[in-house]
Amino acid sequence: MEKTLDGLLDFDHEIRNSKEGGFEKVAGNPLRYPNYQSLLREKPALLKEKLDQVEARIAGAAARAGRKRSDITLLAVTKKFPAAVIQEAYDLGLREFGENYVQEFEAKRVALAGCTGARFHLIGHLQSNKSKKAAEIFQVIQTADTAKLARRLDEEGRPLDVMIEVKLSSEDAKTGAAPEDVPSLVEAIGKCAHLRLLGLMTMPPWSDDAEPSRPYFARLRELADQNHLPHLSMGMSHDMEVAIEEGATIVRIGTALFGPRKKD
């Protein structure tokens, strides 16, 4: 009977106690011990390999733009992935993680109590009625888009880093402040004693080609410059290089690290 990876883990004791002629045996079928160990290590090794590939892409884009790799934060987007995946990424050195849903992350965070120094960013749309819990469990809210939401977050009395989400596309599904509202929102957040405004974030329309994202990234950079904001959260797995070339200081990477997510 064929065993899945989980099955092999469950029958580890059988393997360790059933040797014959230099081979290990599972349910009577010989399996080379080195191959078995390689299979057990497949997922961690795969994430390490993908992380190395992402790091090379970031470093390459930074070099082409005349920037330092240290100027760019890799935000690992773990939406729809279990706490064990976050722990694995943490063990590989990642410290900044992005989540889309307050309730989903609330369920994961108990298992992540040992991840000292990790910072969790909310990168999904935040409704005002969930601001209390969001301020409690996240260190960064990247999707502040109204003065009302900023005040609600501030009322919780916890130090919190925030970014203004800006809607630069005409897509109905996209959320964020209008570009013309950014100055007043910057001013409103500046009056919130517990909030520290880092910069702006956006999500351009999806395209398989990275290049169509460039005008949106360039526009966000212009808005940040006009409002004297240092950070730009923009760029994902498919267009991170273009984002970095246009000034991104935070890239939000999910698929390139963890593979496709389950559909919502």
Rosetta silent file (secondary structure, phi, psi, omega in degrees, C-alpha in Angstrom):
SEQUENCE: MEKTLDGLLDFDHEIRNSKEGGFEKVAGNPLRYPNYQSLLREKPALLKEKLDQVEARIAGAAARAGRKRSDITLLAVTKKFPAAVIQEAYDLGLREFGENYVQEFEAKRVALAGCTGARFHLIGHLQSNKSKKAAEIFQVIQTADTAKLARRLDEEGRPLDVMIEVKLSSEDAKTGAAPEDVPSLVEAIGKCAHLRLLGLMTMPPWSDDAEPSRPYFARLRELADQNHLPHLSMGMSHDMEVAIEEGATIVRIGTALFGPRKKD
SCORE:     score description
SCORE:     0.000 S_00000001
   1 L     0.000  131.581 -179.564    0.000    0.000    0.000 S_00000001
   2 L   -74.058  144.660  179.874    1.365    3.383   -0.974 S_00000001
   3 L  -112.208  137.795  170.399    1.912    5.860    1.832 S_00000001
   4 L   -76.667  174.450  177.465    1.535    9.611    1.644 S_00000001
   5 H   -58.208  -42.230  178.250    4.051   11.852    3.393 S_00000001
   6 H   -63.133  -38.412  178.241    1.731   11.983    6.402 S_00000001
   7 H   -63.742  -41.085  178.306    1.479    8.226    6.332 S_00000001
   8 H   -61.921  -39.743  177.316    5.246    7.897    6.296 S_00000001
   9 H   -63.473  -41.188 -179.362    5.464   10.144    9.318 S_00000001
  10 H   -65.308  -30.206 -176.422    2.835    8.042   11.093 S_00000001
  11 L  -104.492   25.172  179.130    4.762    4.843   10.350 S_00000001
  12 H   -56.215  -38.021 -178.071    8.186    6.183   11.274 S_00000001
  13 H   -65.774  -32.922  178.361    8.470    3.565   14.021 S_00000001
  14 H   -64.781  -41.688 -177.685    7.925    0.769   11.496 S_00000001
  15 H   -65.859  -46.126 -176.205   10.769    2.039    9.343 S_00000001
  16 H   -67.648  -18.182 -176.891   13.208    2.460   12.170 S_00000001
  17 L  -115.657   18.401 -178.891   12.497   -1.067   13.397 S_00000001
  18 L  -139.790   79.180 -179.006   12.355   -2.963   10.128 S_00000001
  19 E  -105.102  143.547  178.761   15.756   -3.156    8.405 S_00000001
  20 E  -154.216  113.600  174.079   16.707   -5.771    5.867 S_00000001
  21 L    60.930   36.338  178.460   19.812   -5.909    3.749 S_00000001
  22 L    84.688   -0.800  178.477   20.566   -2.174    3.991 S_00000001
  23 E  -110.875  156.395  168.903   16.988   -1.209    3.102 S_00000001
  24 E   -96.646  154.805 -179.342   14.126    0.042    5.260 S_00000001
  25 E  -126.087  134.539  173.169   10.744   -1.615    4.914 S_00000001
  26 E  -123.242  121.361 -179.680    7.272   -0.089    5.173 S_00000001
  27 L    49.992   39.600  175.335    4.308   -2.488    5.133 S_00000001
  28 L    85.221   -6.572 -179.191    6.550   -5.136    3.584 S_00000001
  29 E  -103.922  126.371 -179.349    7.816   -2.953    0.745 S_00000001
  30 E   -66.797  141.365  177.311   11.483   -1.955    0.740 S_00000001
  31 E  -142.421  125.041 -177.967   12.239    1.760    0.718 S_00000001
  32 L   -61.539  128.863 -175.771   15.713    3.184    0.695 S_00000001
  33 H   -59.046  -44.516  178.797   16.307    4.941    4.001 S_00000001
  34 H   -60.119  -37.938  178.991   18.075    8.001    2.524 S_00000001
  35 H   -65.384  -39.317  178.615   15.151    8.543    0.131 S_00000001
  36 H   -61.993  -45.673  179.972   12.695    8.325    2.981 S_00000001
  37 H   -63.895  -36.598  178.246   14.614   10.912    4.985 S_00000001
  38 H   -63.990  -39.270  179.818   14.728   13.161    1.926 S_00000001
  39 H   -65.006  -40.148  178.441   10.958   12.877    1.569 S_00000001
  40 H   -62.875  -31.076 -176.627   10.448   13.855    5.194 S_00000001
  41 L   -92.352    3.746 -170.205   12.573   16.948    4.627 S_00000001
  42 H   -60.688  -47.039 -175.785   10.928   17.909    1.338 S_00000001
  43 H   -65.486  -50.283  177.570    8.676   20.710    2.586 S_00000001
  44 H   -59.075  -42.048 -179.807   11.260   22.602    4.700 S_00000001
  45 H   -62.986  -38.519 -178.725   13.866   22.237    1.963 S_00000001
  46 H   -65.424  -43.776  178.692   11.370   23.498   -0.597 S_00000001
  47 H   -63.703  -41.956  178.078   10.570   26.622    1.425 S_00000001
  48 H   -60.371  -42.913  179.271   14.266   27.344    1.949 S_00000001
  49 H   -63.390  -43.738  179.982   14.848   27.001   -1.791 S_00000001
  50 H   -66.811  -38.379  177.227   11.944   29.309   -2.597 S_00000001
  51 H   -62.321  -41.832  177.550   13.110   31.848   -0.027 S_00000001
  52 H   -61.220  -39.903  179.745   16.555   31.855   -1.622 S_00000001
  53 H   -65.741  -42.846  178.705   14.961   32.437   -5.036 S_00000001
  54 H   -64.445  -42.722  178.734   12.861   35.330   -3.729 S_00000001
  55 H   -60.690  -39.572  178.817   15.877   36.864   -2.011 S_00000001
  56 H   -65.527  -38.761  178.189   17.831   36.657   -5.276 S_00000001
  57 H   -65.117  -43.899  179.580   14.997   38.388   -7.134 S_00000001
  58 H   -63.642  -46.967 -178.717   14.812   41.179   -4.552 S_00000001
  59 H   -62.771  -40.544  179.723   18.578   41.656   -4.498 S_00000001
  60 H   -64.424  -44.332  179.083   18.757   41.684   -8.289 S_00000001
  61 H   -65.231  -40.932  178.877   15.990   44.268   -8.637 S_00000001
  62 H   -61.986  -43.602  179.891   17.535   46.428   -5.926 S_00000001
  63 H   -62.522  -41.749  179.747   20.926   46.326   -7.652 S_00000001
  64 H   -64.853  -30.417 -179.353   19.395   47.311  -10.994 S_00000001
  65 L   -90.721    2.897 -178.964   17.674   50.251   -9.322 S_00000001
  66 L    69.969   31.104 -177.997   20.830   51.340   -7.525 S_00000001
  67 L  -115.782  164.354  176.396   19.318   50.502   -4.148 S_00000001
  68 L   -89.835  143.869  175.074   20.449   48.454   -1.155 S_00000001
  69 H   -58.591  -34.727 -177.215   18.835   45.113   -0.379 S_00000001
  70 H   -67.827  -12.237  178.629   18.514   46.279    3.226 S_00000001
  71 H   -79.075   -8.165 -171.792   16.153   49.067    2.087 S_00000001
  72 L  -120.302  127.080  178.206   13.467   46.504    1.230 S_00000001
  73 E   -94.893  129.442  173.719   11.399   44.472    3.691 S_00000001
  74 E   -88.841  112.615  177.663   10.175   41.042    2.638 S_00000001
  75 E   -99.738  112.153 -179.281    6.659   40.595    4.006 S_00000001
  76 E   -81.113  116.592 -176.401    5.695   36.921    3.920 S_00000001
  77 E   -90.513  114.557 -171.695    1.981   36.686    3.165 S_00000001
  78 L  -113.106   19.914  173.833    0.550   33.702    5.029 S_00000001
  79 L   -51.849  130.836  176.686   -3.159   34.119    4.355 S_00000001
  80 L    73.922    1.458  175.831   -4.874   30.712    4.303 S_00000001
  81 L  -104.272  146.669 -176.347   -1.751   28.903    5.523 S_00000001
  82 L   -73.077  168.230 -179.581   -1.614   27.295    8.982 S_00000001
  83 H   -58.706  -31.222 -179.333    0.463   28.452   11.916 S_00000001
  84 H   -61.768  -33.588  178.306    2.951   25.640   11.247 S_00000001
  85 H   -70.193  -40.193  176.353    3.912   27.290    7.947 S_00000001
  86 H   -62.242  -42.860  179.508    4.491   30.616    9.691 S_00000001
  87 H   -61.423  -41.127  179.321    6.638   28.844   12.285 S_00000001
  88 H   -63.492  -42.862  178.200    8.681   27.202    9.536 S_00000001
  89 H   -66.141  -38.729  177.025    9.239   30.557    7.821 S_00000001
  90 H   -61.146  -42.244  179.939   10.163   32.118   11.162 S_00000001
  91 H   -64.061  -23.778  177.676   12.716   29.363   11.726 S_00000001
  92 L   -88.290    0.806  174.160   14.284   30.294    8.385 S_00000001
  93 L   109.891   -5.785  179.147   14.735   33.879    9.559 S_00000001
  94 L   -74.010  143.211 -176.591   11.610   35.689    8.353 S_00000001
  95 L  -131.156  -10.692 -179.111   10.151   38.147   10.875 S_00000001
  96 E  -116.148  124.320 -174.735    7.489   40.156    9.001 S_00000001
  97 E  -129.986  142.234 -179.966    4.223   38.406    8.114 S_00000001
  98 E  -113.213  134.586  177.443    1.075   39.575    6.365 S_00000001
  99 E  -128.608  150.262 -176.525   -2.443   38.351    7.044 S_00000001
 100 L   -98.372  -24.555 -171.754   -5.710   39.339    5.372 S_00000001
 101 L  -127.452  132.763 -178.858   -8.335   38.462    7.943 S_00000001
 102 H   -61.088  -49.598 -175.834   -8.629   39.395   11.605 S_00000001
 103 H   -64.807  -39.660 -179.746  -10.499   36.236   12.609 S_00000001
 104 H   -62.894  -45.814 -179.149   -8.165   33.915   10.730 S_00000001
 105 H   -70.087  -34.120  177.502   -5.066   35.334   12.359 S_00000001
 106 H   -57.337  -37.279  179.366   -6.680   35.401   15.796 S_00000001
 107 H   -71.199  -28.632 -177.887   -7.087   31.620   15.515 S_00000001
 108 H   -83.827  -31.675 -163.135   -3.425   31.136   14.523 S_00000001
 109 H   -64.297  -27.674  179.220   -1.681   33.462   16.943 S_00000001
 110 H   -60.083  -38.987 -179.101   -1.871   31.231   20.039 S_00000001
 111 H   -74.915   -6.602 -175.576    0.366   28.694   18.299 S_00000001
 112 H  -110.937   16.801 -176.625    2.868   31.446   17.443 S_00000001
 113 L   -59.678  -27.001 -178.570    3.548   32.706   20.963 S_00000001
 114 L   -83.860   -0.876 -177.813    7.166   31.538   20.707 S_00000001
 115 L   -85.089   69.948 -177.828    7.907   33.626   17.605 S_00000001
 116 L   -61.393  132.634  177.446    9.730   36.362   19.492 S_00000001
 117 L    86.711   -5.976  177.455   10.339   39.483   17.437 S_00000001
 118 L   -74.324  144.056  176.671    7.862   38.591   14.691 S_00000001
 119 E  -120.618  135.654 -176.378    5.625   41.404   13.461 S_00000001
 120 E  -115.048  126.612 -177.042    2.233   40.781   11.934 S_00000001
 121 E  -106.471  133.299  168.642    0.713   43.158    9.381 S_00000001
 122 E   -86.550  120.423 -178.100   -2.946   43.297    8.480 S_00000001
 123 L  -117.099    1.771  175.026   -3.010   43.740    4.703 S_00000001
 124 L   -96.917  164.360 -179.462   -6.697   42.991    4.073 S_00000001
 125 L   -58.437  136.056 -178.448   -9.551   45.467    4.253 S_00000001
 126 L  -114.686  121.314  174.222  -10.443   46.360    7.844 S_00000001
 127 L   -82.579  147.944 -177.180  -13.993   47.176    8.883 S_00000001
 128 H   -58.508  -32.989 -177.223  -14.395   49.628   11.760 S_00000001
 129 H   -73.533   -6.186  176.150  -16.246   47.067   13.862 S_00000001
 130 H  -111.606    9.750 -176.257  -13.155   44.858   13.880 S_00000001
 131 H   -66.861  -35.042 -178.987  -10.691   47.626   14.731 S_00000001
 132 H   -61.030  -51.218  179.586  -10.524   46.748   18.439 S_00000001
 133 H   -66.852  -39.033  179.365   -9.382   43.181   17.835 S_00000001
 134 H   -60.507  -43.215  179.564   -7.089   44.228   14.974 S_00000001
 135 H   -65.913  -25.894 -179.430   -5.301   46.736   17.202 S_00000001
 136 H   -77.531  -37.854 -169.588   -4.867   44.026   19.807 S_00000001
 137 H  -107.256  -14.977  178.826   -3.320   41.307   17.653 S_00000001
 138 L  -107.589  153.228  173.822   -1.456   43.145   14.858 S_00000001
 139 L   -96.752  -22.209 -178.860    1.590   45.392   15.055 S_00000001
 140 E  -136.386  133.174  171.464    0.963   47.035   11.672 S_00000001
 141 E  -112.512  110.864 -176.928   -2.275   47.946    9.894 S_00000001
 142 E   -89.134   -2.947 -170.870   -1.511   48.554    6.223 S_00000001
 143 E  -120.647   35.023  171.658   -5.094   49.265    5.186 S_00000001
 144 E   -70.472  123.306 -175.726   -6.119   52.390    7.077 S_00000001
 145 L  -134.819    2.742  174.914   -8.252   54.252    4.526 S_00000001
 146 L  -142.760  156.100  176.217  -10.509   56.624    6.484 S_00000001
 147 H   -65.359  -35.349  179.109  -10.097   59.101    9.322 S_00000001
 148 H   -60.595  -46.211  179.375  -12.876   57.280   11.193 S_00000001
 149 H   -64.094  -41.168  178.559  -10.953   53.994   11.096 S_00000001
 150 H   -59.793  -43.401  179.076   -7.757   55.724   12.213 S_00000001
 151 H   -64.681  -38.017  179.244   -9.566   57.224   15.204 S_00000001
 152 H   -64.767  -41.092  177.555  -11.042   53.847   16.116 S_00000001
 153 H   -65.233  -41.789 -179.050   -7.606   52.260   16.069 S_00000001
 154 H   -64.265  -35.652 -178.518   -6.151   55.115   18.106 S_00000001
 155 L   -62.787  -18.099  179.488   -8.871   54.776   20.746 S_00000001
 156 L   -74.803  -15.480  171.967   -7.537   51.342   21.667 S_00000001
 157 L    75.325   16.625  178.758   -4.536   53.056   23.232 S_00000001
 158 L  -109.007  138.527  175.618   -1.883   50.704   21.848 S_00000001
 159 L   -60.231  131.338 -173.658    1.137   51.869   19.851 S_00000001
 160 E  -147.565  131.746  172.032    0.454   50.853   16.266 S_00000001
 161 E   -85.603  138.048 -179.918    2.170   51.387   12.925 S_00000001
 162 E  -133.762  157.329  171.621   -0.217   52.169   10.101 S_00000001
 163 E  -131.107  152.349  177.303   -0.149   52.706    6.363 S_00000001
 164 E   -92.483  121.762  173.560   -2.743   54.351    4.170 S_00000001
 165 E   -81.136  129.320 -177.900   -4.194   52.089    1.507 S_00000001
 166 E  -114.826  129.822  177.409   -4.703   54.067   -1.691 S_00000001
 167 L   -91.141  111.014 -177.611   -7.076   53.000   -4.448 S_00000001
 168 L  -107.290   -9.211  179.927   -5.425   53.828   -7.755 S_00000001
 169 L  -107.184  167.235 -179.873   -7.481   51.587  -10.052 S_00000001
 170 L   -92.285    3.873 -177.150  -11.124   51.841  -11.105 S_00000001
 171 L   -65.911  131.406  179.573  -11.922   48.267  -10.072 S_00000001
 172 L   -62.777  -31.757 -175.998  -14.976   48.034   -7.814 S_00000001
 173 L   -73.053  -18.885 -178.812  -13.416   45.211   -5.819 S_00000001
 174 L   -80.142  146.298  177.238  -10.446   47.336   -4.754 S_00000001
 175 L  -118.691  168.311  178.368  -10.600   49.368   -1.551 S_00000001
 176 L   136.116  167.008  178.280   -8.627   52.331   -0.289 S_00000001
 177 E   -75.503  148.433  173.886   -8.581   56.090   -0.036 S_00000001
 178 L   -70.028  147.260 -179.106   -8.818   58.207   -3.159 S_00000001
 179 H   -53.328  -38.867 -178.048   -5.517   59.873   -4.082 S_00000001
 180 H   -69.995  -15.480  179.522   -6.977   63.323   -3.511 S_00000001
 181 H   -91.839   -5.403 -176.325   -7.950   62.336    0.053 S_00000001
 182 H   -60.808  -46.235 -178.485   -4.434   61.311    1.082 S_00000001
 183 H   -58.335  -42.745 -179.924   -3.316   64.722    2.427 S_00000001
 184 H   -69.019  -32.443  178.174   -6.310   65.059    4.743 S_00000001
 185 H   -71.860  -37.094  174.243   -5.904   61.475    5.912 S_00000001
 186 H   -58.967  -43.592  179.951   -2.222   62.084    6.633 S_00000001
 187 H   -64.705  -42.530 -178.910   -3.274   65.049    8.730 S_00000001
 188 H   -64.401  -43.267  179.765   -5.943   63.064   10.588 S_00000001
 189 H   -66.701  -33.910  178.054   -3.565   60.234   11.425 S_00000001
 190 H   -61.069  -22.201  179.006   -1.000   62.774   12.584 S_00000001
 191 L   -88.764   -3.188 -179.334   -3.446   63.790   15.305 S_00000001
 192 L   -92.229  112.735 -171.016   -3.723   60.212   16.623 S_00000001
 193 L   -63.630  -27.449 -173.903   -1.360   59.902   19.569 S_00000001
 194 L  -101.264    0.693 -178.174   -0.961   56.108   19.365 S_00000001
 195 E  -108.175  138.949  174.256   -0.542   55.757   15.614 S_00000001
 196 E  -116.769  116.048 -178.155    2.686   56.081   13.647 S_00000001
 197 E   -81.899  119.328 -178.577    2.161   56.650    9.940 S_00000001
 198 E   -90.333  -41.452 -174.853    4.751   54.755    7.888 S_00000001
 199 E   167.648 -147.779 -173.458    3.620   55.381    4.339 S_00000001
 200 E  -122.197  152.644  172.933    1.278   54.177    1.594 S_00000001
 201 E  -135.131  154.899  175.968    0.209   50.837    0.167 S_00000001
 202 L  -155.190  165.227  174.566   -1.667   49.858   -2.979 S_00000001
 203 L  -135.116  111.547 -179.532   -2.652   46.915   -5.141 S_00000001
 204 L   -73.742  169.522  174.485   -2.807   47.473   -8.902 S_00000001
 205 L   -57.780  144.930 -179.734   -5.146   45.523  -11.203 S_00000001
 206 L   -67.787  139.753  173.088   -4.049   41.940  -11.692 S_00000001
 207 L  -153.171  142.060  175.209   -2.033   41.099  -14.787 S_00000001
 208 L   -65.325  -25.537  179.328    0.159   38.140  -15.692 S_00000001
 209 L   -93.940  130.845 -177.614    2.635   40.688  -17.023 S_00000001
 210 L   -70.816  -29.591 -170.638    4.401   42.750  -14.359 S_00000001
 211 H   -61.474  -36.664  178.251    4.912   45.819  -16.530 S_00000001
 212 H   -61.400  -15.995  177.771    1.294   47.109  -16.446 S_00000001
 213 H   -76.267  -19.817 -171.700    1.722   47.563  -12.685 S_00000001
 214 H   -57.044  -45.979 -179.145    4.476   50.148  -13.155 S_00000001
 215 H   -60.316  -34.482  179.730    2.283   53.265  -13.606 S_00000001
 216 H   -69.399  -40.261  178.399    0.392   52.446  -10.401 S_00000001
 217 H   -67.141  -40.272  179.300    3.614   51.995   -8.446 S_00000001
 218 H   -64.570  -39.465  178.696    5.041   55.205   -9.862 S_00000001
 219 H   -65.065  -40.444  178.834    1.881   57.082   -8.908 S_00000001
 220 H   -64.126  -39.122  177.853    2.037   55.777   -5.346 S_00000001
 221 H   -62.403  -40.772  177.952    5.650   56.907   -5.095 S_00000001
 222 H   -61.209  -43.401  179.109    4.645   60.377   -6.253 S_00000001
 223 H   -63.436  -40.718  179.040    1.928   60.542   -3.597 S_00000001
 224 H   -64.138  -43.542  179.105    4.365   59.424   -0.905 S_00000001
 225 H   -62.013  -43.043 -178.852    6.898   62.050   -1.970 S_00000001
 226 H   -62.892  -28.970 -176.669    4.244   64.782   -1.982 S_00000001
 227 L  -108.105   12.078  174.617    3.243   63.872    1.564 S_00000001
 228 L    56.586   46.962 -179.939    6.760   63.248    2.866 S_00000001
 229 L  -110.579  133.482 -170.793    6.152   59.576    3.659 S_00000001
 230 L   -85.874  -20.269 -170.481    9.113   57.172    3.608 S_00000001
 231 E  -116.245  143.888  178.006    7.534   53.750    3.013 S_00000001
 232 E  -129.805  117.505  174.892    5.755   52.135    0.093 S_00000001
 233 E   -98.801  105.051 -177.864    4.077   48.727    0.393 S_00000001
 234 L  -161.805  148.550 -179.337    3.605   47.515   -3.171 S_00000001
 235 L   101.395  134.084  178.548    4.521   44.546   -5.308 S_00000001
 236 L  -128.585 -163.501 -172.156    3.710   40.865   -4.995 S_00000001
 237 L   -56.582  -37.411 -173.104    5.129   37.601   -6.284 S_00000001
 238 L   -88.689  -17.942 -174.987    4.589   38.384   -9.962 S_00000001
 239 L  -134.467   22.923 -176.443    5.612   42.046  -10.025 S_00000001
 240 H   -61.959  -35.873 -178.537    8.005   42.594   -7.122 S_00000001
 241 H   -63.495  -43.980  179.027   10.895   43.602   -9.389 S_00000001
 242 H   -63.460  -41.077  179.157    8.913   46.407  -11.018 S_00000001
 243 H   -60.974  -43.833 -179.990    7.743   47.573   -7.581 S_00000001
 244 H   -65.000  -40.795  177.836   11.315   47.680   -6.279 S_00000001
 245 H   -61.870  -28.105 -179.365   12.459   49.589   -9.349 S_00000001
 246 L   -95.491    5.035  171.976    9.711   52.134   -8.587 S_00000001
 247 L   111.207    8.791 -179.771   10.683   52.526   -4.942 S_00000001
 248 L   -56.508  136.853  172.170    8.926   49.823   -2.910 S_00000001
 249 L  -107.696  -13.543  175.209   10.231   49.474    0.630 S_00000001
 250 E  -135.230  125.441  172.915    7.900   46.552    1.448 S_00000001
 251 E  -113.612  136.857 -173.622    7.033   43.743   -0.961 S_00000001
 252 E  -102.997  105.131 -169.715    4.192   41.382   -0.076 S_00000001
 253 E  -117.497  119.660  177.883    5.141   37.862   -1.150 S_00000001
 254 L  -118.373  -69.635 -173.359    2.920   34.819   -0.784 S_00000001
 255 H   -58.444  -40.862 -178.145    2.763   32.480   -3.775 S_00000001
 256 H   -65.194  -20.767  178.118    6.482   32.683   -4.604 S_00000001
 257 H   -97.350  -46.765 -167.582    7.253   31.460   -1.084 S_00000001
 258 H  -112.116   -4.064 -178.322    4.402   29.135   -0.120 S_00000001
 259 L    87.222 -179.506 -177.697    2.764   28.135   -3.371 S_00000001
 260 L   -64.001  145.297  175.502   -0.882   28.677   -4.401 S_00000001
 261 L   -91.939  161.475  171.588   -3.422   29.309   -1.658 S_00000001
 262 L   -65.952  147.757  178.890   -6.805   27.678   -1.315 S_00000001
 263 L   -65.551  144.575  174.900   -9.585   29.637   -2.949 S_00000001
 264 L   -64.966    0.000    0.000  -11.577   31.942   -0.682 S_00000001
